[in-house]
Amino acid sequence: MVALLRGRRPGRREGADLTVRGTPGQLVAIGVVLLLVPVARMLPALAALGLLAVFLAALVLYERLARAG
């Protein structure tokens, strides 16, 4: 992804980072989303938006920690 932002075409190694690989964390994230959908429908719009923002921030943090480790 960094190569694309720098204007280069990704090479073989950089392209490998863009492949989709399933992890248990992704399955948990999907399960959490499915559980949060009914909850978000009962909340006011601003609270549901906040819930979405917290969930997305948690996903980004998880990805950063997974790549660092």
Phi, psi and omega per residue, in radians:
M1 nan -0.659 3.128
V2 -1.096 -0.666 3.137
A3 -1.100 -0.656 3.121
L4 -1.157 -0.645 3.133
L5 -1.246 -0.467 3.121
R6 -1.519 0.015 3.087
G7 1.530 0.169 3.112
R8 -1.827 2.750 3.018
R9 -1.449 2.401 -3.120
P10 -1.165 2.393 3.075
G11 -1.416 -2.996 -3.101
R12 -1.093 -0.762 -3.111
R13 -1.216 -0.774 -3.129
E14 -1.215 -0.573 3.108
G15 -1.200 -0.463 3.127
A16 -1.155 -0.493 3.112
D17 -1.231 -0.349 -3.114
L18 -1.544 -0.081 -3.115
T19 -1.270 2.676 3.138
V20 -1.539 2.181 3.071
R21 -2.283 2.290 -3.099
G22 -1.393 2.331 3.082
T23 -2.214 2.774 3.078
P24 -1.026 -0.554 3.117
G25 -1.097 -0.640 3.114
Q26 -1.188 -0.652 3.102
L27 -1.164 -0.675 3.082
V28 -1.121 -0.720 3.138
A29 -1.082 -0.725 3.110
I30 -1.121 -0.740 3.107
G31 -1.096 -0.702 3.122
V32 -1.135 -0.727 3.104
V33 -1.048 -0.773 -3.140
L34 -1.109 -0.564 3.094
L35 -1.348 -0.540 -3.095
L36 -1.420 -0.333 -3.116
V37 -1.040 -0.876 3.109
P38 -1.120 -0.592 3.120
V39 -1.150 -0.775 -3.126
A40 -1.122 -0.522 3.136
R41 -1.192 -0.473 -3.125
M42 -1.503 -0.271 -3.098
L43 -1.482 2.730 2.973
P44 -1.093 2.807 -3.024
A45 -1.024 -0.742 -3.099
L46 -1.178 -0.661 3.103
A47 -1.188 -0.680 3.102
A48 -1.129 -0.653 3.089
L49 -1.155 -0.696 3.075
G50 -1.111 -0.700 3.094
L51 -1.085 -0.726 3.090
L52 -1.121 -0.728 3.138
A53 -1.113 -0.728 3.116
V54 -1.126 -0.728 3.128
F55 -1.102 -0.787 3.135
L56 -1.156 -0.659 3.088
A57 -1.119 -0.679 3.105
A58 -1.131 -0.687 3.093
L59 -1.106 -0.780 3.137
V60 -1.104 -0.745 3.118
L61 -1.110 -0.723 3.112
Y62 -1.067 -0.765 3.140
E63 -1.115 -0.721 3.136
R64 -1.143 -0.734 3.138
L65 -1.197 -0.603 3.136
A66 -1.200 -0.663 3.128
R67 -1.268 -0.584 -3.129
A68 -1.255 -0.513 -3.060
G69 -1.552 nan nan
